[in-house]
C-alpha cells in the first residue's frame, strides 16, 4: 500500500516560501545584538528575526495589534521578548521571555521561557506583561496597565546608550547622573534594609 502525504503537494502549489517564512528560527545568543541597531519606537526597540520588520514596526507604532512571528521587543539590553509562531505558548500570547548577560563580546541567554522567567531585579516577566491592556499584545508602556518599573526615562535612555555590544556614545550629563543614581539604588538594594 502506498501512503500519501497531502503536505507533499504544498511545494507544487507554491506554499514552500510561505511555510518557511512562518517558522520562527532557532533563537540563540547571536539572535541578540546592539539594542541601538534595532528600530526605536517611543523609547523601546523592535526588530524581527524573520525579516518582517515593517509589520513589526507598524504594530509597535500603532500601539495596538498583534505582533508578527519573529518580532523582538527590548526596553533594556538585558531583557527581550520574542514573538513565536501562533500556538507556541497560548498563555503568553506566543511570547518567549529572555534574560540576558551582555558584554562587549556579545549576548548570553541566562534564562528563557514563558511564565517563569525572572529578571535581574527579581520581577517575573510574564506577571508584569499579562497586565498590559487588551489589544496591546502584552507590551507594557506607561499607563497601559502594567506595573510601573523603578527606572526613570533618563535612566532607561542611559542604559540603552551604554549597551556594551554597541559603539560607545558620549552621554549627556543627565544620563551620567541617572546612572549614578541607579548604581546607588542597586547598591542599597543589595545591602538590604
Protein Blocks (a to p, Z undefined) as FASTA:
>chain_A
ZZddfklmmmmnopmmmmmmmpccdddfklpccfklmcceehiacddfkopmmlmmmmmm
nopajddehiacdfbfkbccddddehklmmnoopacddddddfkbccdfbgcjklcccfk
opafklmmmmpcghilopacehihpacdfbdfklmmmmmmmofkbccddddfklmmmmmm
mmmmmmmmmnoZZ
